[in-house]
C-alpha cells in the first residue's frame, strides 16, 4: 500500500494503553539453581536479568485490555472489535479473543492473530485497516504465556521466554491519523529456525535466528520509513521487539540510531513475544519519553519468519 492510499482512508490514533505481568518473578539466579547457567552468562548474551511467569493468556489479556480502556476513558460498549495477537492461546478452539471479549463485557467481533513476535504490529496495522473501513474504536492486545511451551531444562530457550500482555485502544480520526508507513512480511522457508509443534516445546536455532533477525528488522524498518517519507534522524524513539539486547544493539548500529533512542524492558520482562512491543511502548510513555508529535518506529520479528514495522506520529489527530 502506498502513502497516497493511506491518505484516502479514515485514520486512527492510540488513545489508551495498559499492561499486565504475572506476580511470579524468576531471576537468572533462580535458573542457575536448576540448570548449567549463571546470571553473568545470561546477562552477557541476552541482557535479561529476570522474567515474569504465570497466569493465562486470557487473564493477562483481559487485565491489560481493561487497563487500556480505563486509561482511554472508553466504555466497553464503545469497542467495535477486539484483536488479540498471541502464539499461546489458552485453547485450540475457540479463539482466546472470544474469552477476552466476554470477560471485558465487550459486544463485538473478536479474533486471534498469530504472527509470532511480530503479532502486535500486525494487529496494529490491521486495526487501522478496520477503522478505515468503518470501525470507530478497536482494542488491540498482545498477550502470551510462553512459559507453558518452554522446556525448562533447555538452556537455549528457558532463559529467554516469559509471560505478559500489553494493550492499546485505537479510535477513528478524520484525515490520515497516526500511521504514516508500515511493512509486514513473512518468509515461511525459515520456519525450522524457531517453532513449537502442537503439544510440544519451543525449538530454536539461536545463532541463525540472531543473524536473520537483525537483517529482517532493519529491512522492514527501512521500508516503513521510506513509505512514511521520513528518515532515522526524524525518529524520537524506536520500540523494538524485546528478544535479545544484542539483536537490538546490532539493529541500532545497522539503522544508525543510537541506543538511547530505543525503548527496552527485556531486562525485567524477558522475551514476551507479541506482548513485548506494547510492554516497551507503555513503559516509555510512563517514563515521559513519548510526546505529542513524536515519530515512533515500532519494529519486530518472529517465528515464521515474520517481520513487521510501523511508523506512527504520536497523538496525531
Backbone torsions as a table, in degrees:
resi	resn	phi	psi	omega
1	UNK	NA	137.8	-179.2
2	UNK	-91.0	165.7	178.8
3	UNK	-62.5	-35.2	-179.4
4	UNK	-65.2	-36.3	178.4
5	UNK	-70.0	-33.3	175.2
6	UNK	-60.3	-38.3	-177.0
7	UNK	-67.4	-21.9	-179.0
8	UNK	-82.0	-12.9	-179.6
9	UNK	-92.3	153.6	169.7
10	UNK	-66.6	137.5	-175.0
11	UNK	-90.9	-175.6	-179.9
12	UNK	-149.3	162.4	174.4
13	UNK	-146.4	153.8	176.8
14	UNK	-79.6	126.8	-178.0
15	UNK	-120.5	-7.4	179.5
16	UNK	-155.4	153.1	-177.7
17	UNK	-153.7	154.9	179.6
18	UNK	-165.1	161.2	-179.4
19	UNK	-137.4	167.8	175.1
20	UNK	-151.2	135.5	176.5
21	UNK	-133.1	143.5	176.4
22	UNK	-62.7	159.9	-179.4
23	UNK	-73.0	-33.7	-173.2
24	UNK	-75.8	126.4	176.1
25	UNK	-106.8	129.7	176.3
26	UNK	-114.2	115.3	-178.0
27	UNK	-89.5	168.6	174.9
28	UNK	-62.3	-35.4	177.3
29	UNK	-63.2	-37.6	176.8
30	UNK	-60.5	-43.1	-179.4
31	UNK	-68.1	-34.9	-178.8
32	UNK	-66.6	-16.2	178.4
33	UNK	-79.8	-16.4	-175.9
34	UNK	-120.6	-7.2	179.0
35	UNK	-148.9	167.7	-177.3
36	UNK	-78.7	83.8	179.3
37	UNK	-158.3	179.9	179.0
38	UNK	-153.8	163.5	177.1
39	UNK	-58.8	-42.9	-179.5
40	UNK	-62.6	-43.9	-178.2
41	UNK	-62.6	-46.4	-178.5
42	UNK	-68.1	-45.6	-177.6
43	UNK	-62.6	-43.1	-178.5
44	UNK	-62.6	-38.7	-174.4
45	UNK	-89.7	-22.6	-173.2
46	UNK	-128.9	-26.5	-173.3
47	UNK	84.1	-1.1	-177.8
48	UNK	-88.0	132.3	176.8
49	UNK	-107.7	-33.6	179.8
50	UNK	-156.6	166.4	179.1
51	UNK	-148.1	159.6	179.8
52	UNK	-103.0	139.3	-175.3
53	UNK	-133.0	134.4	172.5
54	UNK	130.5	173.3	178.4
55	UNK	84.1	-176.1	176.2
56	UNK	-116.6	159.6	177.8
57	UNK	-62.6	-42.3	177.8
58	UNK	-61.9	-45.7	-177.4
59	UNK	-62.6	-46.0	179.6
60	UNK	-67.3	-42.2	179.4
61	UNK	-63.2	-41.0	179.8
62	UNK	-64.7	-43.3	179.6
63	UNK	-62.3	-45.4	179.7
64	UNK	-67.2	-41.1	178.6
65	UNK	-63.5	-41.9	178.8
66	UNK	-63.5	-40.4	178.3
67	UNK	-64.3	-38.9	179.7
68	UNK	-66.9	-41.6	177.6
69	UNK	-62.5	-43.4	179.9
70	UNK	-64.1	-44.4	-178.6
71	UNK	-64.1	-34.6	179.5
72	UNK	-78.9	-15.9	-174.0
73	UNK	68.9	33.4	-176.9
74	UNK	-108.4	129.4	175.8
75	UNK	-76.3	142.6	178.7
76	UNK	-52.8	-30.4	-179.2
77	UNK	-65.9	-15.8	-178.5
78	UNK	-86.2	-12.9	-176.2
79	UNK	-78.1	131.0	-178.4
80	UNK	-97.6	-14.9	-176.9
81	UNK	-164.4	142.6	173.4
82	UNK	-117.5	123.4	175.4
83	UNK	-114.2	118.3	179.2
84	UNK	-109.3	110.6	174.9
85	UNK	-85.5	119.3	-179.5
86	UNK	-160.3	147.5	170.3
87	UNK	-105.9	-3.0	-175.8
88	UNK	-128.6	66.6	176.0
89	UNK	-63.3	154.2	-179.2
90	UNK	-71.5	-26.2	178.0
91	UNK	-139.3	157.2	173.7
92	UNK	-64.9	-42.5	175.9
93	UNK	-141.1	134.5	3.0
94	UNK	-87.6	-178.0	174.5
95	UNK	-60.2	137.4	178.2
96	UNK	-62.7	-27.1	177.8
97	UNK	-56.5	-33.2	179.2
98	UNK	-66.0	-39.3	177.5
99	UNK	-67.6	-38.9	177.4
100	UNK	-64.1	-44.2	178.0
101	UNK	-56.2	-43.7	179.4
102	UNK	-65.7	-46.0	-177.0
103	UNK	-64.2	-33.7	-179.4
104	UNK	-82.2	-12.4	-176.8
105	UNK	73.7	27.7	179.8
106	UNK	-91.2	131.8	-179.6
107	UNK	-108.9	86.8	-177.4
108	UNK	-167.1	-177.0	175.9
109	UNK	-69.8	153.1	178.9
110	UNK	-153.4	136.9	177.6
111	UNK	-150.3	155.7	174.2
112	UNK	-87.2	148.0	176.1
113	UNK	-130.5	122.9	-178.7
114	UNK	-115.9	100.9	171.5
115	UNK	-126.3	30.0	-178.8
116	UNK	55.2	-137.2	-173.1
117	UNK	-71.0	-12.2	174.9
118	UNK	-85.3	-2.3	-167.4
119	UNK	-57.9	-40.1	-177.2
120	UNK	-64.0	-42.2	179.1
121	UNK	-67.9	-38.7	172.5
122	UNK	-55.0	-46.3	-179.1
123	UNK	-65.5	-37.9	179.0
124	UNK	-63.4	-45.5	178.7
125	UNK	-65.0	-42.3	178.5
126	UNK	-61.2	-41.3	-179.9
127	UNK	-61.3	-40.6	176.4
128	UNK	-61.9	-37.6	177.4
129	UNK	-65.0	-43.2	178.4
130	UNK	-64.4	-38.6	177.9
131	UNK	-67.4	-38.5	175.2
132	UNK	-61.2	-28.6	-179.6
133	UNK	-88.6	-2.5	173.9
134	UNK	133.1	-13.6	176.8
135	UNK	-68.0	150.1	-179.1
136	UNK	-100.3	-39.4	179.5
137	UNK	-140.5	132.6	-178.7
138	UNK	-129.1	135.5	176.1
139	UNK	-101.0	119.8	178.7
140	UNK	-112.6	126.8	-176.8
141	UNK	-128.2	138.2	167.4
142	UNK	-113.6	122.1	-176.1
143	UNK	-144.3	139.7	-178.5
144	UNK	-145.0	147.1	166.2
145	UNK	-126.7	69.4	-175.7
146	UNK	-67.3	-21.0	-179.8
147	UNK	-60.6	-21.7	-179.4
148	UNK	-75.5	-19.5	-178.1
149	UNK	-118.4	21.7	177.0
150	UNK	-105.8	134.4	172.5
151	UNK	-82.1	109.9	-173.8
152	UNK	-75.6	7.2	170.7
153	UNK	-106.8	-1.6	-179.3
154	UNK	-97.3	105.3	-177.0
155	UNK	-62.4	-27.6	-177.1
156	UNK	-69.8	-24.0	-178.8
157	UNK	-119.2	-33.5	-174.9
158	UNK	-63.0	-28.9	-179.1
159	UNK	-76.2	-14.3	-171.4
160	UNK	-98.8	-51.4	-162.5
161	UNK	-90.3	148.0	-175.0
162	UNK	-153.9	-171.7	-172.6
163	UNK	-119.3	151.8	177.7
164	UNK	165.2	178.4	-179.0
165	UNK	-155.0	150.8	173.5
166	UNK	-144.9	148.2	-174.8
167	UNK	-143.7	152.5	173.0
168	UNK	-136.4	151.0	172.4
169	UNK	-106.5	127.6	174.9
170	UNK	-110.1	141.2	175.6
171	UNK	-127.9	152.5	-179.0
172	UNK	-69.8	143.5	173.5
173	UNK	-135.4	156.9	175.8
174	UNK	-74.2	143.2	179.1
175	UNK	88.6	-161.5	-171.6
176	UNK	-68.1	-34.5	-178.1
177	UNK	79.6	-158.8	-171.0
178	UNK	-87.1	-25.4	-173.7
179	UNK	-80.9	112.1	-176.9
180	UNK	-99.5	-28.5	179.9
181	UNK	-163.5	151.4	179.9
182	UNK	-154.7	160.6	177.1
183	UNK	-150.1	131.6	174.6
184	UNK	-125.9	138.4	-178.1
185	UNK	-150.6	160.7	176.3
186	UNK	-153.5	140.8	174.9
187	UNK	-129.1	92.2	-175.6
188	UNK	-64.6	-16.6	177.9
189	UNK	-66.6	-17.5	-179.0
190	UNK	-96.0	10.2	-179.4
191	UNK	-52.5	-38.6	-177.3
192	UNK	-65.6	-11.1	-177.3
193	UNK	-72.6	-30.2	-177.6
194	UNK	-155.6	115.7	-176.2
195	UNK	-160.9	164.5	170.6
196	UNK	-142.1	119.4	176.1
197	UNK	-67.9	156.6	177.1
198	UNK	-56.8	123.0	-178.3
199	UNK	82.4	1.3	-176.5
200	UNK	-112.7	-176.5	-178.9
201	UNK	-97.8	163.0	176.8
202	UNK	-64.9	135.0	175.2
203	UNK	-123.9	135.8	-174.9
204	UNK	-146.7	136.2	168.9
205	UNK	-94.2	87.6	-170.0
206	UNK	-58.1	-43.4	-177.8
207	UNK	-62.5	-44.8	-177.8
208	UNK	-73.4	-36.4	175.8
209	UNK	-60.0	-43.2	178.7
210	UNK	-57.6	-49.8	-176.7
211	UNK	-62.0	-45.6	-178.0
212	UNK	-71.3	-37.1	-174.3
213	UNK	-61.2	-46.0	-179.9
214	UNK	-60.0	-43.8	-178.3
215	UNK	-61.9	-48.4	-175.4
216	UNK	-73.3	-32.2	176.4
217	UNK	-62.7	-47.8	-178.1
218	UNK	-66.4	-42.3	179.8
219	UNK	-62.3	-45.7	-179.9
220	UNK	-64.0	-44.0	179.9
221	UNK	-59.6	-44.2	-178.5
222	UNK	-65.1	-35.7	177.6
223	UNK	-65.7	-42.4	179.4
224	UNK	-66.8	-40.9	179.1
225	UNK	-63.0	-41.6	178.9
226	UNK	-63.6	-44.7	179.3
227	UNK	-62.9	-36.6	-179.8
228	UNK	-75.7	-16.2	-178.9
229	UNK	74.4	31.9	179.6
230	UNK	-129.6	171.5	177.6
231	UNK	-121.0	172.5	179.3
232	UNK	-61.9	-27.1	179.5
233	UNK	-67.2	-21.1	-179.8
234	UNK	-82.1	-13.8	-173.5
235	UNK	-76.3	132.5	172.7
236	UNK	-85.9	-32.0	-174.8
237	UNK	-156.9	140.4	171.5
238	UNK	-109.9	127.7	178.4
239	UNK	-113.0	96.4	-175.9
240	UNK	-92.5	163.4	169.2
241	UNK	-60.7	135.3	-174.2
242	UNK	-92.1	72.7	-177.5
243	UNK	-96.2	-47.5	-171.2
244	UNK	-164.0	129.5	-176.1
245	UNK	-63.6	-28.7	178.6
246	UNK	-68.0	-37.1	176.0
247	UNK	-65.2	-43.1	179.7
248	UNK	-63.9	-41.8	178.7
249	UNK	-64.1	-39.6	178.9
250	UNK	-66.6	-40.3	177.0
251	UNK	-65.1	-37.7	176.9
252	UNK	-58.5	-45.3	179.5
253	UNK	-65.5	-43.5	-177.8
254	UNK	-68.1	-36.5	-179.7
255	UNK	-80.3	-23.5	-176.5
256	UNK	79.7	29.3	177.2
257	UNK	-113.8	123.1	-177.8
258	UNK	-64.2	152.8	-176.6
259	UNK	-62.7	-23.5	180.0
260	UNK	-72.8	-4.9	173.3
261	UNK	-105.6	16.4	175.0
262	UNK	-107.3	141.9	174.6
263	UNK	-95.7	124.5	-179.9
264	UNK	-134.6	138.8	174.9
265	UNK	-135.2	1.2	-171.8
266	UNK	-63.2	-20.9	178.9
267	UNK	-60.8	-25.3	-180.0
268	UNK	-120.5	-4.6	179.4
269	UNK	-116.7	-18.1	-171.8
270	UNK	69.4	-166.0	178.7
271	UNK	-89.7	109.3	-178.9
272	UNK	-106.4	23.4	174.3
273	UNK	52.6	-121.9	-174.2
274	UNK	-68.0	-11.3	176.8
275	UNK	-87.7	-12.7	-167.5
276	UNK	-70.4	-40.4	-179.5
277	UNK	-67.2	-46.9	177.2
278	UNK	-65.0	-32.7	176.3
279	UNK	-62.5	-43.0	179.4
280	UNK	-70.6	-37.0	179.6
281	UNK	-63.8	-48.3	-178.2
282	UNK	-65.6	-38.1	177.0
283	UNK	-60.2	-41.6	178.9
284	UNK	-66.2	-40.2	177.3
285	UNK	-62.0	-48.3	-178.6
286	UNK	-62.8	-28.2	-179.4
287	UNK	-85.5	2.1	178.7
288	UNK	76.1	23.6	-178.3
289	UNK	-92.4	-4.8	-177.8
290	UNK	-120.1	127.7	-176.9
291	UNK	-130.3	156.3	178.2
292	UNK	-54.8	133.6	179.4
293	UNK	91.8	-12.8	179.4
294	UNK	-65.6	142.7	171.6
295	UNK	-93.7	125.6	179.9
296	UNK	-116.5	141.7	172.3
297	UNK	-112.8	116.8	173.1
298	UNK	-100.2	126.8	-175.3
299	UNK	-147.7	137.7	-178.9
300	UNK	-152.7	172.4	177.0
301	UNK	-145.3	161.7	179.5
302	UNK	-166.5	-178.6	179.1
303	UNK	-56.1	144.2	179.1
304	UNK	141.9	-47.3	-9.9
305	UNK	-85.7	123.8	179.1
306	UNK	-94.4	158.4	170.2
307	UNK	-147.2	155.5	-177.9
308	UNK	-160.6	145.9	175.7
309	UNK	-151.0	157.9	177.8
310	UNK	-151.7	136.2	173.0
311	UNK	-103.6	122.3	179.9
312	UNK	-126.5	147.0	172.7
313	UNK	-100.4	112.7	-172.4
314	UNK	-62.7	133.1	177.2
315	UNK	77.2	9.7	-176.3
316	UNK	-61.4	133.3	179.0
317	UNK	-89.6	NA	NA
